[in-house]
Amino acid sequence: MVPRKRKDLVSFVIPVYNEEDVLPQLFERMDALLGRLDADSEVILVNDGSADSSLQMIRTKAADPHYHVVDLSRNFGHQIAITAGIDRARGDAIIIMDADLQDPPEVAIDL
């Protein structure tokens, strides 16, 4: 019997800092993207000390097994948040994007 080839795993690392207004749209677009990928996927949402309801929103979203939360104890800054997410990621490939949708998630298909 030939062993079944494991699908690649793609990790998305998304730092989040006070993004409560855009998170619903981010989640909708990420869910659509994950459904189109020809790979397994995970989304690492890194809360970088948000003072709004972002942490609660990403914790709620983490009920979906594709989503995981890293909660930093305070605002350490964008680069540290990215590093914390990369440390948690298990993917064969890691895609870093900002929660503010500056870069459309859909372009990940082209990668």
C-alpha positions as CSV (number, residue, x, y, z in Angstrom):
1,M,0.0,0.0,0.0
2,V,1.3,3.4,-1.0
3,P,1.3,5.9,1.9
4,R,-0.9,8.9,1.4
5,K,0.9,12.2,0.7
6,R,0.3,14.8,3.4
7,K,-1.2,18.0,2.2
8,D,1.0,21.1,2.7
9,L,0.0,23.4,5.6
10,V,-0.2,27.1,5.0
11,S,0.0,29.4,8.1
12,F,-1.3,32.9,8.1
13,V,0.1,35.2,10.8
14,I,-2.0,38.3,11.4
15,P,-1.0,40.8,14.1
16,V,-4.1,42.5,15.6
17,Y,-4.0,45.9,17.3
18,N,-7.3,47.7,17.9
19,E,-8.9,46.4,14.8
20,E,-12.5,45.7,16.0
21,D,-14.0,47.7,13.1
22,V,-12.4,45.6,10.4
23,L,-12.2,42.2,12.0
24,P,-15.7,41.0,10.8
25,Q,-14.6,41.7,7.2
26,L,-11.2,40.1,7.7
27,F,-12.9,36.9,9.1
28,E,-15.3,36.8,6.2
29,R,-12.6,37.2,3.6
30,M,-10.2,34.8,5.3
31,D,-12.9,32.1,5.5
32,A,-13.6,32.5,1.8
33,L,-9.8,32.3,1.1
34,L,-9.3,29.2,3.2
35,G,-12.1,27.5,1.3
36,R,-10.3,28.1,-1.9
37,L,-6.8,26.9,-0.9
38,D,-5.5,23.6,-2.1
39,A,-3.7,23.0,1.2
40,D,-4.5,22.7,4.8
41,S,-4.4,26.0,6.6
42,E,-4.3,27.8,10.0
43,V,-4.7,31.4,10.9
44,I,-2.6,32.7,13.8
45,L,-4.2,35.9,15.2
46,V,-1.8,37.8,17.5
47,N,-3.4,40.3,19.8
48,D,-0.8,42.9,20.4
49,G,-2.3,44.5,23.5
50,S,-5.5,45.8,21.9
51,A,-7.5,48.2,24.1
52,D,-10.8,47.7,22.2
53,S,-12.8,44.5,21.8
54,S,-10.4,42.9,19.3
55,L,-9.2,40.2,21.7
56,Q,-12.7,39.1,22.5
57,M,-13.6,39.0,18.8
58,I,-10.5,36.9,17.9
59,R,-11.1,34.5,20.9
60,T,-14.7,34.0,19.6
61,K,-13.4,33.3,16.1
62,A,-10.9,30.8,17.5
63,A,-13.9,28.4,18.1
64,D,-13.2,27.6,14.4
65,P,-10.3,25.0,14.5
66,H,-8.5,26.9,11.7
67,Y,-8.0,29.9,13.9
68,H,-5.6,30.2,16.8
69,V,-4.9,33.1,19.2
70,V,-1.7,34.4,20.7
71,D,-2.4,37.1,23.3
72,L,0.6,39.3,24.1
73,S,0.5,40.8,27.6
74,R,0.8,44.3,26.3
75,N,1.6,46.2,23.1
76,F,5.0,45.1,22.0
77,G,4.8,46.4,18.4
78,H,4.2,45.0,15.0
79,Q,7.5,43.1,14.6
80,I,7.3,41.3,17.9
81,A,3.7,40.3,17.2
82,I,4.8,38.9,13.9
83,T,7.6,37.0,15.5
84,A,5.3,35.6,18.2
85,G,2.9,34.4,15.4
86,I,5.7,32.8,13.4
87,D,6.9,31.0,16.6
88,R,3.4,29.5,16.9
89,A,2.9,28.7,13.2
90,R,3.3,25.1,12.1
91,G,3.0,25.7,8.3
92,D,5.2,24.6,5.5
93,A,4.7,28.2,4.3
94,I,3.9,31.2,6.3
95,I,2.1,34.3,5.0
96,I,2.2,37.4,7.0
97,M,-0.6,40.0,6.6
98,D,-2.0,42.9,8.5
99,A,-5.5,42.8,10.0
100,D,-6.4,46.1,8.5
101,L,-6.8,44.6,5.0
102,Q,-4.1,46.8,3.6
103,D,-3.1,43.8,1.5
104,P,-6.1,41.8,0.2
105,P,-6.1,38.3,1.6
106,E,-7.2,36.9,-1.7
107,V,-3.7,37.6,-3.3
108,A,-2.4,34.6,-1.2
109,I,-3.9,32.4,-3.9
110,D,-1.3,33.7,-6.3
111,L,1.5,32.8,-3.9
